[in-house]
Amino acid sequence: FRRAHTLTVLFILTCALGYVTLLEETPQDTAYNTKRGIVASILVFLCFGVTQAKDGPFSRPHPAYWRFWLCVSVVYELFLIFILFQTVQDGRQFMKYIDPHLGVPLPERDYGGNCLIYDPGNETDPFHNIWDKLDGFVPAHFFGWYLKTLMIRDWWMCMIISVMFEFLEYSLEHQLPNFSECWWDHWIMDVILCNGLGIYCGMKTLSWLSLKTYKWQGLWNIPTYKGKMKRIVFQFTPYSWVKFEWKPASSLRRWLAVCGIIFVFLLAELNTFYLKFVLWMPPEHYLVLLRLVFFVNVGGVAMREIYDFMDDPKFHKKLGQQAWLVAAITATEFLIVVKYDPYTLTLSLPFYITQCWILGIILVLTWTAWRFFIRDITLRYKEIRRQKQEHKYEKDKCLSNGDGHSSLLDEQTGNKLRERKL
């Protein structure tokens, strides 16, 4: 019934757009008319999707909110496919239709250089290196990891992704100068202060959400204005709470799934830097921020769908639609990076970096083989050996009581004699 009403709204919106175009005089500007037509088409599609798309796992603040981001995912994926099929020059110049200031190569900022925490040569401000690093990306790191923690809901996975990304920055700083940072910028400012503090605050929020009592009451049934305002604020909290217990070592399937989640997370993080590099977007551009806001909204739904599919595959027989779209978007972004700048992406790693990654991969594969194959075979062999020893002990216990005859046979003979007497 409600969707029928929303379809009526969609019909009215379409008629209104058509009526406006008929009343006004169409400008003789092809580029302007093209952009306006594309925007109107996207708006109509979003209105249709918000009313007719399938509901996701979240219902707060409203299911239509999450249906909207699902439709935005489709639009963004189509935009990426369009960019992928352009030439490198046309794709970069196409960004000018979004913002005229784009389409110009920009120098990357190098965060390395002088890494002295205290610079005695600068008498005016010996701590100038620290103040230079405290830019707008510091709170972005904190809020970013706070929201990622709310999505992943696991302290160990968040810390692994945080530390792994710093290793990736070390490994790829020969490709992107933006990855070149001081050691204390990597481990003190990023991992400990920004990322660590964001993860800590996120885990505290998760603890509060798990302990909160979820008893929803209608807004008009609350008598006081304070209660009404509190109810409005709590509308933006979950309807109910599900604690994520990934348990990666419980089975090979869950271990591979968790490794895949970590890999996609790291790839999406890297795409942020490589995309702005190949498409010539400055780091502070609003499109970079909009992409991060987009991933925050769709990532939470995708993580819940992945967890439901892993935790209860009998009820959730298929992976959710938002999870598939996030995976497709991440893969398409990577393909754009490969096509637009294969030279930078194929710059060979330094030899010592290659050795470290090979060693790390070997250790992971060795632990996987031991945990899910060798260990199981060993435990099964020990169990069989224990059962054989118990069986042998019971058999020895039933042996003769000293004259070479089995006590079991004596017991059977006694039973037969009793039967004859009866």
N, C-alpha and C positions, 0 to 999 in steps of 0.2 A: 504493500500500500504506500509506504513512504517512498519507495523507489519510483512508483508511478508519479508521485508528486514531483520528484526531482527530475524525471524525464520531461514533465511539463515545463519546469524551469529551464531545462536545456533547450526545449523547443522555443520558448520565449526569448532566450538569449540569442539563439540563431536568427530568429526573425528580427530582433533588434539590431544585430550587426548588419544584416542585409538591408534593413530600413535606413540605417545611417549611411551606408555606402551609396544608396540610391539618392538620398537627399543632398549629400555634399557633392561638390564638383571634384572629380577624381584628378589629383595632381598629375602633371605630365613628367613625373620623375619615376623612371622604371625601378631604380634601386629602392626608393622609398616605398613604392607600392608593393614590391616584392617582400620587403621586410614586414610591412603591415599585414599582408596576406598570410605570411608564415606565422606571425604571432597570433592572428585571429584563428587560424587552423589549429594551432597548439592549444589555445584556450578552449575551443570547442571539444577537442579530444580529451582534455583534462576534465572538463565538465562531464563528458560521457563516462570516462573512466571512474571518476569519483562516485558516480551513482550506480555503475553497473559492474565494476571490477569485483573480484572475489575478496572477501574479508581475510585479513591476516590474523596472526595470533594475538595482536594487541587490540584493546578496545578503549583505551584511554589516551588522550582526552576524548577522542571520538574515532570510530572505525573509518569514517570518511577521511580523516587526516592521514591515516596510513595508506588508504587507497590512493590518495593524491600523490604521495611519494612513490608509490608503485608505478603510477602513470608517468611521473617525472623520470623514473628510471627508463621507461620505454623511450621517451623522447630523447633522453641523453644518449642512450645506446644508438638510436637512429642518427643522431648528430655525429657520433663518433664514427659510425659506418660511412657517412657522407664524407667526413674528413679523410678517412682511410683511403677512399677511392679517388682522391685528388692528387695532383702532382705536389711536390714539396713546396714549390713557389706559390702555386694557387692556394694551397691549404693555409699557408702562413698569411697570404694577403686576404684570404677570406675572413680572417679574424678582424680585419678593418671594418667589415660590415657590422660587427658587434660593438667594437670600440675603435674609432679612427686613430687612436694613439698606438694601437697594436700594429703588428706587421713590420716592426723595426727591430733589428738585432740589438740586444742589450748585453752589456758586460755583466758577467757573474761576479758577485762579491766573494772575496776570499777571506774566510774567517780565521785563517792561520796566521802566518807571519810571525810577529813578535809575540812569544808565548810567556813572557815573564809576568808573573803575578804582581811582583813589586819591581818597578823599573827605576833604579836609582839614577839613571841618566836623565830622567824627566823630573826636575825639581818642582815644577809647578803642580803636577798631578802624577805621582809615581804609580797610582792604581788606574791609570787611564786605559790599560788593556781590558780590565774588568768592565769599566763603564762602557767601553765600545761594544762589548758583547751583549750588554743589557739593552736589547732593542725590543721591538714589539713582538718578536717571536718567543720571548721568554714566557709571557702569560699565555701565548698560543700553545706552547708545549704543555704547560700545566693543565689548561682546560681541555686540551686534546686528549691527554692521558686520563684525565678524570672521566671524560665521557667514554673513552675506550674501555676503562675498567667497568663502567656500568653495562657495557655491551658484553664483555667477555665473562665478567663475574668470577674471575679466578686470579688470585695473586700471583701464582707461579707462572701462568701463561703470560700475564702482562709483563712480568719482569724478564722472562725469556725473550719476548718480542722486543722489549726496550733495549736489552743488552745486545741482541742480535743485530738490531738496526745500527747501533754504533759500530759494530764490527763491519757491517756493510759499508758504512761511510769510510772507515779506514781502507777497505778494499777497493773502493771505487773513486777515491779522491783524485786519481790520475785521469778519470774521465770527466768528472764535474768538479770545477774548483770550489763550488759551494759546499762540497763535502769536506774540504780541508779545514780542520779546526784544531785548536790547541788541545793537549791531553786533558787539561782541567776543564775545558769547555765540554769535551765528550763525557767525562766520567763524573765530574763534580756538579757542573751546572745542569747538564742534560739528565744523566741517569739518576743521580742522587737527589738534586734539588727539584728540578722541574718535573721529570717523569715520576721519580719516587714519591714526591709530595702529592702529585696528582693521583697516583695509584693508591696512596694511603687514604686520602680524602674519599676517593671512590669506594674503597672497601668499607670505610666507616658509613658511608651512605647506604651501601648494600646491607650492612649489618642492621641499620635502622629500618630499612624497608622489610627485611626478613622478620623483625620483631614486631612490626606495626600490626595492629588489629584492623582487619579489612571488613568493616561493617558499613555498607553504603546506605545512605538515607536520602530520600528525595529532597530536593532543594526547598520546595514549598512546604515540606513537612517540618522544617526546622524553624522554631519560633523566633530565635534571636537573630539580629543582624550579624553579630560576631560569628555565630554558628554558620550562617549562610556564606559569609566571606571565607571561612575556613573550609567549607564544603567546596566552594569554587576553586580554591587553591589545591585541594586534594584531588580535584578532577584531573589534574596533570600528573598524578602518581598512578602506579599500576592498579588495576582492578583487583588482582590477586598476585601473590608472589611465588615464583618458582626458583629455587636455589639450584644453580648449575653445579653439578658434580661430574666433571669431565672424566675422571678416572682413566687416564691414558694408558696406564700399564695393566689394565684389567683384561684386555684382549687385543689381538693384532688389529682387528677392525677399528677399534677406538684409537689405538696408537697411530695408525695411518691417517685416520680422520683428523686427529689433533695436529699432526705434522702438516697435513694439507691446509688446515685453518691458519697455522702460523705462516706457511709459505704464501698464501694469498694475502694475508695481512701485510707481510713485508713487501710483496710485489706492489700492492696498492700504495704503500708508503713511498716506494721508489718511483712509482709512476708520477706522483706529485711533483717531484723534482725534475724528472726527465721530460715530462710533458711541457712544463713551462720553459724548459731549455730548448726543445725542438720547435715549439710554437711561438717562441719569443714573447713570453709573458713575464713581466716583472713579478717578483715574489709577493709584493704587496698589492697586486691587482685584485679587484673584487671578484673576478672569475675564479681565482685560486681559492679565495675564501668561500665562495658559493659551492665549489666542488667539495670542500671539506664539510660544510654544513649538510650537503646532500649525502655524503657517506656516513655522517653521524646518524642521520635519520633512517637510511635504508640498511645500514650495517647492524643496528640493533634488532631489526626484524629478521634479517638474514641469520644472525647468530641464534636467535630463538628457534627459527625453523630448523637449523642444522642440529641444535641440541635435541629438539623434539624427535627428529628423525633418527638420531643416534640412540636416544634414551628409550624410545618406545616405537620400534619399527613396525610392530604389529598394528598399532593404531594409526601411526603416520607412515603409510606405505610409500609415499613419494616425498622427495625433497621439495620444500616450499618454493613458490614462484619467485619470491624476492631473492632467495639465496641463489637461484639459477641466474637471475638478472645481474646480481652483483658479480658473480663469477664471469659472466659474459662481458660486462663492462670492464673489469680488470684486465681480461685477456685482450679486448679490443684496444684499450689504451696502450698496452704493451706492444701490440702490432703496429700502432701508429708510431711509437718511438723507434721500433726496428726499421720501419720504412723511411721515416723522415731523417734519421741520422744513423745509418748503420756503421759509419766509420767510428763515431764516438763509442758506440755500444760494443764494437768488436776490438777496441784497444786491449791488447793482451795485458793480463794481470802481471804485476811484478812476481818474480820467482818465489820469494818468501811468502807472499800472499797465497799463491797457488798451493804451496806446500801446506800451509795452515788449513786451507779449506779441504784439501785431500785428506789430511789427518783427521779433521773434524768429521767428514763424511764417513771415513772408515770406522771411527769410533762409534758413530750412531748406528751404522749397519751392523757392527760387531755386537753392540748391546742389543739391537733388535733380534739378531739371530740367537743370541744367548737367552734372552728373556722369553721369547715365544716359540723357540724350537729346541735348542740344546737343553735349556732348563726343564722344559716339559718332559723331554725324553729321559733326562736324568731322574726327575722325580718319579716318572712312571716306572723306570727300572728299579729304583729304590723301593717303591711300593710293592712291586712284584717280588723282589728279593725278601722283603719283610714278611710278606704273606707265605712264601715258601719256608722261611725259617720258623714261623709260627706253626705251620702245618707239620714240619719235621719235629718240632718240640712236642706237639700233641701226640705224634706217632711214637716218639721215644717214651713218652709218659705212659703209653698204653702197652709197653713191652713187658716181657716176663718179669715176675716178682722174685726172680733169683734162680729158678730151676729150669729156665729155658722155655717155659710155656708162657704164652701170652695171657695176661689177666683177663683180656677180653674174651679169649676162648674159654677160660675157666668160668667166666660169668655166663656164657652161652650154654655150657654143659650143665651148670647148676639150674638154669631155667628149664632145660629139657627134663631133668630129673624131677623137678617139681610138677611139671605137666603130667609125667607118668604116674606119680603118686596120686594126683587128682583123678 
